Amino acid sequence: MTLRTGKSGRYRYYTCCTKARQGETGCPGRTVPMEKLDNLVAEYIEQRLLEPKRLEQLLSHVLDRRTERAERRKSHIAELRRLRQMPNSSGCTTPSRTVSPISQIPC
């Protein structure tokens, strides 16, 4: 579908691209007033997608996923902290803060 205008842009319509280029011989499809089709689409979205029960389910799913991600993040941080405290191959533990290479002193 493509936008067509009539009466110097006063009226706006959606029409088949082929019909817009070739006229009635290219496509027998209908031309629909833009405002009418836009209103029908908006109404459909409002009735089907923005239904309160549907929104409630969607938001519930989003909150559940958010909680799961927060739990995974906490678990990952705990694992990183545990690994940071493990001795390395030389028997030293990894420093708990970042130290510049110049100030590192071997064990």
N, CA and C atoms as an extended XYZ file, in Angstrom:
321
Properties=species:S:1:pos:R:3:atomname:S:1:resname:S:1:resid:I:1 pbc="F F F"
N         0.845       -1.173        0.000 N   MET     1
C         0.000        0.000        0.000 CA  MET     1
C         0.893        1.241        0.000 C   MET     1
N         0.407        2.246       -0.642 N   THR     2
C         1.129        3.502       -0.721 CA  THR     2
C         0.137        4.646       -0.519 C   THR     2
N         0.647        5.793       -0.159 N   LEU     3
C        -0.187        6.955        0.096 CA  LEU     3
C        -0.401        7.734       -1.188 C   LEU     3
N        -1.649        8.067       -1.454 N   ARG     4
C        -2.008        8.903       -2.607 CA  ARG     4
C        -2.805       10.079       -2.074 C   ARG     4
N        -2.776       11.171       -2.797 N   THR     5
C        -3.554       12.337       -2.383 CA  THR     5
C        -4.465       12.786       -3.510 C   THR     5
N        -5.487       13.509       -3.137 N   GLY     6
C        -6.409       14.078       -4.108 CA  GLY     6
C        -6.750       15.498       -3.708 C   GLY     6
N        -7.188       16.291       -4.654 N   LYS     7
C        -7.561       17.686       -4.413 CA  LYS     7
C        -6.419       18.460       -3.757 C   LYS     7
N        -5.219       18.386       -4.386 N   SER     8
C        -4.029       19.119       -3.917 CA  SER     8
C        -3.640       18.758       -2.482 C   SER     8
N        -3.772       17.494       -2.131 N   GLY     9
C        -3.354       17.033       -0.811 CA  GLY     9
C        -4.446       17.115        0.243 C   GLY     9
N        -5.608       17.596       -0.130 N   ARG    10
C        -6.704       17.739        0.821 CA  ARG    10
C        -7.216       16.376        1.285 C   ARG    10
N        -7.275       15.419        0.391 N   TYR    11
C        -7.721       14.066        0.712 CA  TYR    11
C        -6.535       13.118        0.595 C   TYR    11
N        -6.476       12.169        1.523 N   ARG    12
C        -5.374       11.204        1.512 CA  ARG    12
C        -5.950        9.801        1.497 C   ARG    12
N        -5.322        8.938        0.702 N   TYR    13
C        -5.804        7.570        0.501 CA  TYR    13
C        -4.637        6.591        0.535 C   TYR    13
N        -4.959        5.345        0.903 N   TYR    14
C        -4.029        4.236        0.716 CA  TYR    14
C        -4.487        3.479       -0.520 C   TYR    14
N        -3.531        3.089       -1.351 N   THR    15
C        -3.863        2.310       -2.539 CA  THR    15
C        -2.723        1.344       -2.828 C   THR    15
N        -3.016        0.332       -3.609 N   CYS    16
C        -2.024       -0.649       -4.032 CA  CYS    16
C        -0.940        0.061       -4.851 C   CYS    16
N         0.307       -0.288       -4.646 N   CYS    17
C         1.423        0.331       -5.385 CA  CYS    17
C         1.266        0.142       -6.897 C   CYS    17
N         0.842       -1.051       -7.301 N   THR    18
C         0.658       -1.324       -8.733 CA  THR    18
C        -0.463       -0.450       -9.289 C   THR    18
N        -1.538       -0.320       -8.543 N   LYS    19
C        -2.646        0.518       -8.985 CA  LYS    19
C        -2.210        1.984       -9.072 C   LYS    19
N        -1.353        2.408       -8.152 N   ALA    20
C        -0.876        3.786       -8.171 CA  ALA    20
C        -0.037        4.052       -9.419 C   ALA    20
N         0.727        3.049       -9.856 N   ARG    21
C         1.584        3.224      -11.034 CA  ARG    21
C         0.853        2.989      -12.347 C   ARG    21
N         0.013        1.947      -12.384 N   GLN    22
C        -0.587        1.529      -13.646 CA  GLN    22
C        -2.081        1.818      -13.766 C   GLN    22
N        -2.712        2.241      -12.691 N   GLY    23
C        -4.137        2.519      -12.739 CA  GLY    23
C        -4.967        1.256      -12.578 C   GLY    23
N        -6.228        1.354      -12.945 N   GLU    24
C        -7.176        0.239      -12.793 CA  GLU    24
C        -6.760       -1.018      -13.543 C   GLU    24
N        -6.046       -0.870      -14.663 N   THR    25
C        -5.642       -2.054      -15.431 CA  THR    25
C        -4.569       -2.855      -14.699 C   THR    25
N        -3.774       -2.195      -13.862 N   GLY    26
C        -2.707       -2.879      -13.124 CA  GLY    26
C        -3.206       -3.641      -11.925 C   GLY    26
N        -4.246       -3.102      -11.283 N   CYS    27
C        -4.769       -3.758      -10.077 CA  CYS    27
C        -6.200       -3.298       -9.846 C   CYS    27
N        -7.101       -4.246       -9.664 N   PRO    28
C        -8.496       -3.878       -9.420 CA  PRO    28
C        -8.769       -3.552       -7.945 C   PRO    28
N        -7.721       -3.518       -7.117 N   GLY    29
C        -7.886       -3.281       -5.683 CA  GLY    29
C        -8.526       -1.937       -5.370 C   GLY    29
N        -9.003       -1.817       -4.143 N   ARG    30
C        -9.707       -0.617       -3.719 CA  ARG    30
C        -8.746        0.436       -3.178 C   ARG    30
N        -9.171        1.672       -3.255 N   THR    31
C        -8.486        2.782       -2.622 CA  THR    31
C        -9.250        3.087       -1.334 C   THR    31
N        -8.525        3.191       -0.217 N   VAL    32
C        -9.162        3.370        1.086 CA  VAL    32
C        -8.747        4.717        1.672 C   VAL    32
N        -9.694        5.506        2.170 N   PRO    33
C        -9.338        6.766        2.816 CA  PRO    33
C        -8.388        6.521        3.991 C   PRO    33
N        -7.301        7.272        4.050 N   MET    34
C        -6.266        7.067        5.054 CA  MET    34
C        -6.827        7.155        6.474 C   MET    34
N        -7.627        8.152        6.762 N   GLU    35
C        -8.155        8.327        8.113 CA  GLU    35
C        -9.010        7.138        8.542 C   GLU    35
N        -9.813        6.621        7.619 N   LYS    36
C       -10.675        5.480        7.932 CA  LYS    36
C        -9.844        4.245        8.283 C   LYS    36
N        -8.840        3.926        7.466 N   LEU    37
C        -8.009        2.754        7.729 CA  LEU    37
C        -7.168        2.943        8.993 C   LEU    37
N        -6.625        4.139        9.186 N   ASP    38
C        -5.837        4.403       10.398 CA  ASP    38
C        -6.688        4.225       11.651 C   ASP    38
N        -7.921        4.700       11.604 N   ASN    39
C        -8.816        4.546       12.757 CA  ASN    39
C        -9.147        3.085       13.014 C   ASN    39
N        -9.360        2.310       11.954 N   LEU    40
C        -9.646        0.882       12.114 CA  LEU    40
C        -8.461        0.143       12.742 C   LEU    40
N        -7.262        0.469       12.282 N   VAL    41
C        -6.051       -0.177       12.822 CA  VAL    41
C        -5.855        0.206       14.286 C   VAL    41
N        -6.014        1.486       14.611 N   ALA    42
C        -5.858        1.940       15.996 CA  ALA    42
C        -6.893        1.281       16.906 C   ALA    42
N        -8.115        1.164       16.428 N   GLU    43
C        -9.176        0.526       17.202 CA  GLU    43
C        -8.861       -0.951       17.438 C   GLU    43
N        -8.368       -1.626       16.415 N   TYR    44
C        -8.005       -3.043       16.549 CA  TYR    44
C        -6.894       -3.209       17.590 C   TYR    44
N        -5.890       -2.354       17.504 N   ILE    45
C        -4.784       -2.427       18.469 CA  ILE    45
C        -5.305       -2.195       19.880 C   ILE    45
N        -6.156       -1.209       20.027 N   GLU    46
C        -6.722       -0.910       21.347 CA  GLU    46
C        -7.512       -2.094       21.886 C   GLU    46
N        -8.349       -2.701       21.062 N   GLN    47
C        -9.197       -3.806       21.516 CA  GLN    47
C        -8.422       -5.087       21.762 C   GLN    47
N        -7.445       -5.375       20.923 N   ARG    48
C        -6.747       -6.665       21.008 CA  ARG    48
C        -5.469       -6.617       21.848 C   ARG    48
N        -4.655       -5.642       21.615 N   LEU    49
C        -3.349       -5.615       22.262 CA  LEU    49
C        -3.345       -4.913       23.611 C   LEU    49
N        -4.179       -3.905       23.767 N   LEU    50
C        -4.164       -3.127       25.005 CA  LEU    50
C        -5.255       -3.566       25.978 C   LEU    50
N        -5.705       -4.780       25.829 N   GLU    51
C        -6.702       -5.353       26.731 CA  GLU    51
C        -6.072       -5.501       28.117 C   GLU    51
N        -6.753       -5.082       29.177 N   PRO    52
C        -6.169       -5.110       30.528 CA  PRO    52
C        -5.592       -6.461       30.950 C   PRO    52
N        -6.293       -7.554       30.677 N   LYS    53
C        -5.762       -8.875       31.065 CA  LYS    53
C        -4.470       -9.190       30.333 C   LYS    53
N        -4.433       -8.845       29.059 N   ARG    54
C        -3.233       -9.093       28.257 CA  ARG    54
C        -2.068       -8.267       28.769 C   ARG    54
N        -2.324       -7.006       29.085 N   LEU    55
C        -1.265       -6.142       29.623 CA  LEU    55
C        -0.778       -6.651       30.976 C   LEU    55
N        -1.701       -7.128       31.793 N   GLU    56
C        -1.330       -7.675       33.097 CA  GLU    56
C        -0.407       -8.883       32.937 C   GLU    56
N        -0.736       -9.767       32.007 N   GLN    57
C         0.107      -10.947       31.760 CA  GLN    57
C         1.478      -10.527       31.241 C   GLN    57
N         1.489       -9.577       30.330 N   LEU    58
C         2.742       -9.108       29.748 CA  LEU    58
C         3.636       -8.490       30.814 C   LEU    58
N         3.067       -7.606       31.634 N   LEU    59
C         3.858       -6.971       32.688 CA  LEU    59
C         4.327       -7.980       33.734 C   LEU    59
N         3.488       -8.960       34.033 N   SER    60
C         3.881      -10.005       34.975 CA  SER    60
C         5.082      -10.782       34.440 C   SER    60
N         5.047      -11.103       33.159 N   HIS    61
C         6.159      -11.815       32.522 CA  HIS    61
C         7.433      -10.969       32.568 C   HIS    61
N         7.308       -9.686       32.285 N   VAL    62
C         8.470       -8.786       32.312 CA  VAL    62
C         9.060       -8.723       33.721 C   VAL    62
N         8.215       -8.615       34.729 N   LEU    63
C         8.699       -8.563       36.118 CA  LEU    63
C         9.358       -9.872       36.535 C   LEU    63
N         8.793      -11.001       36.102 N   ASP    64
C         9.397      -12.303       36.415 CA  ASP    64
C        10.796      -12.408       35.802 C   ASP    64
N        10.926      -11.999       34.547 N   ARG    65
C        12.231      -12.040       33.884 CA  ARG    65
C        13.214      -11.104       34.572 C   ARG    65
N        12.742       -9.960       35.007 N   ARG    66
C        13.607       -9.002       35.703 CA  ARG    66
C        14.130       -9.603       37.008 C   ARG    66
N        13.250      -10.281       37.745 N   THR    67
C        13.651      -10.933       38.995 CA  THR    67
C        14.669      -12.034       38.725 C   THR    67
N        14.433      -12.845       37.697 N   GLU    68
C        15.376      -13.911       37.345 CA  GLU    68
C        16.743      -13.339       36.991 C   GLU    68
N        16.766      -12.277       36.217 N   ARG    69
C        18.045      -11.664       35.836 CA  ARG    69
C        18.770      -11.105       37.049 C   ARG    69
N        18.029      -10.489       37.973 N   ALA    70
C        18.651       -9.945       39.186 CA  ALA    70
C        19.269      -11.071       40.017 C   ALA    70
N        18.569      -12.207       40.112 N   GLU    71
C        19.105      -13.355       40.856 CA  GLU    71
C        20.355      -13.911       40.186 C   GLU    71
N        20.336      -14.015       38.846 N   ARG    72
C        21.520      -14.495       38.133 CA  ARG    72
C        22.697      -13.537       38.320 C   ARG    72
N        22.400      -12.239       38.288 N   ARG    73
C        23.460      -11.241       38.453 CA  ARG    73
C        24.078      -11.346       39.849 C   ARG    73
N        23.237      -11.507       40.887 N   LYS    74
C        23.743      -11.663       42.247 CA  LYS    74
C        24.610      -12.916       42.369 C   LYS    74
N        24.139      -13.998       41.762 N   SER    75
C        24.891      -15.253       41.790 CA  SER    75
C        26.236      -15.087       41.075 C   SER    75
N        26.225      -14.404       39.948 N   HIS    76
C        27.459      -14.185       39.189 CA  HIS    76
C        28.443      -13.325       39.990 C   HIS    76
N        27.951      -12.301       40.634 N   ILE    77
C        28.819      -11.443       41.454 CA  ILE    77
C        29.411      -12.242       42.611 C   ILE    77
N        28.596      -13.075       43.261 N   ALA    78
C        29.096      -13.911       44.360 CA  ALA    78
C        30.181      -14.861       43.858 C   ALA    78
N        29.984      -15.441       42.668 N   GLU    79
C        30.980      -16.344       42.095 CA  GLU    79
C        32.279      -15.599       41.792 C   GLU    79
N        32.169      -14.412       41.256 N   LEU    80
C        33.374      -13.617       40.968 CA  LEU    80
C        34.119      -13.266       42.254 C   LEU    80
N        33.382      -12.928       43.297 N   ARG    81
C        34.029      -12.618       44.588 CA  ARG    81
C        34.724      -13.852       45.159 C   ARG    81
N        34.062      -15.012       45.009 N   ARG    82
C        34.663      -16.256       45.502 CA  ARG    82
C        35.948      -16.556       44.738 C   ARG    82
N        35.911      -16.390       43.410 N   LEU    83
C        37.097      -16.653       42.595 CA  LEU    83
C        38.223      -15.677       42.900 C   LEU    83
N        37.863      -14.451       43.235 N   ARG    84
C        38.874      -13.438       43.537 CA  ARG    84
C        39.645      -13.808       44.806 C   ARG    84
N        39.009      -14.516       45.702 N   GLN    85
C        39.652      -14.889       46.963 CA  GLN    85
C        40.428      -16.204       46.886 C   GLN    85
N        40.336      -16.923       45.760 N   MET    86
C        41.046      -18.194       45.605 CA  MET    86
C        42.532      -17.934       45.371 C   MET    86
N        43.415      -18.760       45.925 N   PRO    87
C        44.848      -18.588       45.669 CA  PRO    87
C        45.171      -18.885       44.204 C   PRO    87
N        46.126      -18.119       43.646 N   ASN    88
C        46.550      -18.387       42.271 CA  ASN    88
C        47.666      -19.422       42.280 C   ASN    88
N        48.305      -19.676       41.162 N   SER    89
C        49.319      -20.734       41.063 CA  SER    89
C        50.532      -20.474       41.951 C   SER    89
N        50.807      -19.225       42.319 N   SER    90
C        51.953      -18.943       43.181 CA  SER    90
C        51.582      -18.969       44.649 C   SER    90
N        50.305      -19.253       44.953 N   GLY    91
C        49.874      -19.327       46.344 CA  GLY    91
C        49.320      -18.018       46.866 C   GLY    91
N        49.401      -16.947       46.083 N   CYS    92
C        48.882      -15.651       46.515 CA  CYS    92
C        47.407      -15.540       46.132 C   CYS    92
N        46.675      -14.796       46.921 N   THR    93
C        45.298      -14.512       46.534 CA  THR    93
C        45.300      -13.274       45.652 C   THR    93
N        44.330      -13.205       44.790 N   THR    94
C        44.207      -12.057       43.906 CA  THR    94
C        43.833      -10.845       44.747 C   THR    94
N        44.473       -9.695       44.533 N   PRO    95
C        44.146       -8.515       45.349 CA  PRO    95
C        42.675       -8.140       45.183 C   PRO    95
N        42.096       -7.599       46.273 N   SER    96
C        40.692       -7.240       46.236 CA  SER    96
C        40.468       -5.899       45.554 C   SER    96
N        41.518       -5.147       45.297 N   ARG    97
C        41.372       -3.886       44.575 CA  ARG    97
C        42.363       -3.882       43.429 C   ARG    97
N        42.106       -3.036       42.458 N   THR    98
C        42.979       -2.963       41.296 CA  THR    98
C        44.272       -2.262       41.679 C   THR    98
N        45.393       -2.867       41.317 N   VAL    99
C        46.700       -2.321       41.639 CA  VAL    99
C        47.441       -2.113       40.339 C   VAL    99
N        48.129       -0.978       40.213 N   SER   100
C        48.858       -0.725       38.977 CA  SER   100
C        50.031       -1.684       38.878 C   SER   100
N        50.479       -2.054       37.671 N   PRO   101
C        51.555       -3.017       37.500 CA  PRO   101
C        52.862       -2.603       38.179 C   PRO   101
N        53.127       -1.340       38.287 N   ILE   102
C        54.388       -0.859       38.883 CA  ILE   102
C        54.410       -1.175       40.382 C   ILE   102
N        53.270       -1.072       41.037 N   SER   103
C        53.263       -1.260       42.484 CA  SER   103
C        53.007       -2.698       42.907 C   SER   103
N        52.877       -3.629       41.961 N   GLN   104
C        52.654       -5.032       42.335 CA  GLN   104
C        53.950       -5.610       42.888 C   GLN   104
N        53.832       -6.263       44.013 N   ILE   105
C        54.987       -6.876       44.650 CA  ILE   105
C        54.732       -8.377       44.688 C   ILE   105
N        55.651       -9.201       44.174 N   PRO   106
C        55.433      -10.643       44.212 CA  PRO   106
C        55.401      -11.166       45.636 C   PRO   106
N        54.759      -12.275       45.851 N   CYS   107
C        54.643      -12.895       47.190 CA  CYS   107
C        55.990      -13.382       47.671 C   CYS   107
